[in-house]
Amino acid sequence: MEEANLLNDLHLTVRELSNTYEELSLLYEISDLFSTLDINEICENLANEAITTIGVKTAAVLF
């Protein structure tokens, strides 16, 4: 029984580690992309992504 619990914990930990790796990889890719853009291009990309993801007609970034 203890072996099954340890194996289950191992699977959960591997899954969590994999998810964290994917999140960090995405953040790295985004930071690499945005490093070459100016603030207006970044805001435009964020607004466009929000429109697509959320399904709204318009979006704005205020700063």
MARNU-374864 format. One line per 4 residues: number of its first residue (from 1); their letters; for each residue x, y, z of N, C-alpha, C, O. Coordinates in Angstrom, 2 decimals, always signed. Each point is the difference from the previous one (the first is absolute). Layout:
N
NUM	A	X:Y:Z:X:Y:Z:X:Y:Z:X:Y:Z | ...;
***
This chain:
63
1	MEEA	+0.83:-1.20:+0.00:-0.83:+1.20:+0.00:+0.87:+1.26:+0.00:-0.29:+0.95:-0.73 | +1.34:-0.95:+1.54:+0.88:+1.16:+0.06:+0.72:+0.20:-1.33:+0.23:+1.13:-0.43 | +0.11:-2.24:-0.21:+0.66:+0.10:-1.30:-0.93:+0.64:-1.03:+0.45:+0.80:-0.82 | -1.72:-1.13:+0.86:-0.97:+0.60:-0.91:-0.14:+1.50:+0.26:-0.12:+0.79:-0.94;
5	NLLN	+0.12:-0.40:+2.21:-0.08:+1.43:+0.34:+1.22:+0.74:-0.49:-0.11:+1.11:-0.52 | +1.29:-1.71:+0.68:+1.23:+0.64:-0.47:+0.01:+0.13:-1.52:+0.43:+1.02:-0.54 | -0.90:-2.04:-0.13:-0.07:+0.04:-1.45:-0.97:+1.07:-0.47:+0.27:+0.72:-0.96 | -1.40:-0.61:+1.63:-0.98:+1.04:-0.32:+0.58:+1.39:+0.23:-0.18:+0.90:-0.82;
9	DLHL	+0.89:-0.73:+1.94:+0.65:+1.28:+0.29:+1.03:+0.33:-1.07:+0.13:+1.16:-0.41 | +0.62:-2.16:-0.03:+1.00:+0.21:-1.05:-0.65:+0.46:-1.29:+0.48:+0.94:-0.64 | -1.58:-1.58:+0.25:-0.71:+0.40:-1.22:-0.53:+1.43:+0.11:+0.09:+0.77:-0.95 | -0.64:-0.42:+2.10:-0.50:+1.36:+0.19:+1.12:+1.02:-0.06:-0.16:+1.08:-0.58;
13	TVRE	+1.29:-1.41:+1.17:+1.15:+0.91:-0.01:+0.54:+0.18:-1.40:+0.34:+1.12:-0.40 | -0.25:-2.19:-0.36:+0.48:+0.08:-1.38:-0.96:+0.85:-0.84:+0.45:+0.81:-0.81 | -1.74:-0.99:+1.00:-0.99:+0.79:-0.73:+0.12:+1.49:+0.35:-0.04:+0.86:-0.88 | +0.20:-0.57:+2.17:+0.15:+1.39:+0.43:+1.28:+0.61:-0.55:+0.00:+1.15:-0.44;
17	LSNT	+1.07:-1.91:+0.44:+1.27:+0.48:-0.54:-0.12:+0.26:-1.49:+0.53:+1.00:-0.51 | -1.21:-1.87:-0.19:-0.21:+0.18:-1.44:-0.81:+1.25:-0.29:+0.32:+0.76:-0.92 | -1.38:-0.54:+1.70:-0.81:+1.21:-0.18:+0.80:+1.26:+0.28:-0.10:+0.99:-0.73 | +0.90:-1.02:+1.77:+0.84:+1.14:+0.34:+1.00:+0.28:-1.10:+0.25:+1.15:-0.35;
21	YEEL	+0.33:-2.20:-0.20:+0.95:+0.15:-1.11:-0.67:+0.66:-1.21:+0.56:+0.90:-0.61 | -1.77:-1.35:+0.28:-0.73:+0.58:-1.12:-0.30:+1.48:+0.24:+0.12:+0.82:-0.92 | -0.52:-0.47:+2.14:-0.28:+1.39:+0.33:+1.24:+0.86:-0.11:-0.04:+1.10:-0.56 | +1.16:-1.59:+1.08:+1.25:+0.76:-0.08:+0.48:+0.14:-1.43:+0.52:+1.05:-0.39;
25	SLLY	-0.69:-2.09:-0.40:+0.38:+0.07:-1.41:-0.82:+1.05:-0.74:+0.53:+0.76:-0.81 | -1.83:-0.72:+1.10:-0.86:+1.00:-0.63:+0.42:+1.41:+0.42:+0.06:+0.90:-0.84 | +0.21:-0.71:+2.12:+0.45:+1.32:+0.46:+1.31:+0.41:-0.66:+0.17:+1.17:-0.36 | +0.73:-2.11:+0.19:+1.27:+0.30:-0.67:-0.24:+0.41:-1.44:+0.57:+0.98:-0.48;
29	EISD	-1.42:-1.73:-0.23:-0.29:+0.33:-1.39:-0.64:+1.38:-0.12:+0.35:+0.77:-0.89 | -1.28:-0.47:+1.79:-0.67:+1.31:-0.03:+0.99:+1.11:+0.30:-0.01:+1.03:-0.68 | +0.86:-1.23:+1.66:+0.97:+1.05:+0.33:+0.98:+0.21:-1.14:+0.42:+1.13:-0.26 | -0.04:-2.21:-0.42:+0.89:+0.13:-1.15:-0.67:+0.76:-1.12:+0.63:+0.84:-0.65;
33	LFST	-1.90:-1.12:+0.40:-0.74:+0.71:-1.04:-0.15:+1.48:+0.34:+0.24:+0.85:-0.85 | -0.65:-0.55:+2.09:-0.25:+1.38:+0.38:+1.26:+0.82:+0.19:-0.07:+1.23:+0.02 | +1.21:-1.86:+0.11:+1.23:+0.75:+0.21:+0.38:+0.85:-1.21:+0.75:+0.96:+0.12 | -1.28:-1.31:-1.28:+0.34:+0.74:-1.23:-1.07:+1.02:-0.38:+0.14:+0.69:-1.01;
37	LDIN	-1.21:-0.60:+1.80:-1.09:+0.89:-0.33:+0.00:+1.25:+0.88:+0.54:-0.02:+1.11 | -1.14:+1.08:-1.61:-0.17:+1.17:+0.86:-1.32:-0.14:+0.77:-0.78:-0.92:-0.26 | +0.54:+1.80:+1.18:-1.15:-0.11:+0.91:-1.33:+0.01:-0.76:-0.94:-0.69:+0.40 | +0.84:+1.46:-1.47:-1.25:+0.05:-0.77:-0.28:-1.33:-0.69:-1.15:-0.44:-0.05;
41	EICE	+2.19:-0.19:-0.49:-0.19:-1.30:-0.64:-0.38:-1.07:+1.03:-0.84:-0.87:-0.28 | +1.44:+0.93:+1.44:-0.33:-0.95:+1.06:-1.46:+0.15:+0.41:-0.72:-0.99:+0.12 | +0.27:+2.22:+0.09:-1.38:+0.25:+0.39:-0.97:-0.44:-1.09:-1.06:-0.56:+0.29 | +1.40:+0.81:-1.52:-0.84:-0.42:-1.12:-0.11:-1.53:-0.05:-1.09:-0.54:-0.20;
45	NLAN	+2.22:-0.14:+0.39:-0.03:-1.47:+0.00:-0.82:-0.54:+1.17:-0.74:-0.97:-0.16 | +0.88:+1.59:+1.33:-0.78:-0.43:+1.16:-1.50:+0.19:-0.24:-0.80:-0.88:+0.32 | +0.44:+2.02:-0.87:-1.42:+0.27:-0.27:-0.54:-0.98:-1.03:-1.11:-0.51:+0.16 | +1.87:+0.24:-1.21:-0.44:-0.95:-1.02:-0.15:-1.41:+0.58:-0.95:-0.71:-0.33;
49	EAIT	+1.87:+0.32:+1.18:-0.09:-1.32:+0.64:-1.22:-0.09:+0.91:-0.67:-1.03:+0.04 | +0.38:+2.12:+0.67:-1.17:+0.03:+0.87:-1.27:-0.12:-0.83:-0.92:-0.73:+0.38 | +0.86:+1.42:-1.50:-1.18:-0.06:-0.88:-0.21:-1.43:-0.48:-1.12:-0.51:+0.02 | +2.20:-0.13:-0.44:-0.10:-1.37:-0.50:-0.34:-0.99:+1.11:-0.88:-0.85:-0.18;
53	TIGV	+1.56:+0.95:+1.31:-0.16:-0.97:+1.07:-1.34:+0.13:+0.70:-0.67:-1.00:+0.25 | +0.29:+2.22:+0.07:-1.22:+0.24:+0.78:-1.22:+0.04:-0.91:-1.12:-0.29:+0.44 | +1.32:+0.64:-1.69:-1.13:+0.06:-0.92:-0.77:+1.29:+0.07:-1.22:+0.01:-0.18 | +1.92:+1.11:+0.45:-0.65:+1.30:+0.05:+0.24:+0.72:-1.33:+0.82:-0.44:-0.80;
57	KTAA	-1.53:+1.53:+0.60:+0.16:+0.75:-1.25:+1.14:+1.00:+0.06:+0.67:+0.24:-1.01 | -0.44:+0.34:+2.17:+1.08:+0.97:+0.16:+0.69:-0.21:+1.34:-0.55:-0.59:+0.92 | +1.77:+1.09:-0.85:+0.76:-0.05:+1.24:+0.97:+1.17:+0.01:+0.38:+0.51:-1.05 | +0.00:-0.09:+2.23:+0.95:+1.10:+0.12:+0.93:-0.27:+1.17:-0.37:-0.62:+0.99;
61	VLF	+1.59:+1.11:-1.15:+0.99:-0.08:+1.09:+0.25:+1.43:+0.45:+0.43:+0.83:-0.80 | -0.68:-0.55:+2.03:+0.20:+1.35:+0.54:+1.28:+0.03:+0.83:+0.25:-0.87:+0.84 | +0.55:+1.87:-1.10:+1.21:+0.18:+0.81:+0.35:+1.45:+0.13:+0.99:+0.34:+0.64;
***
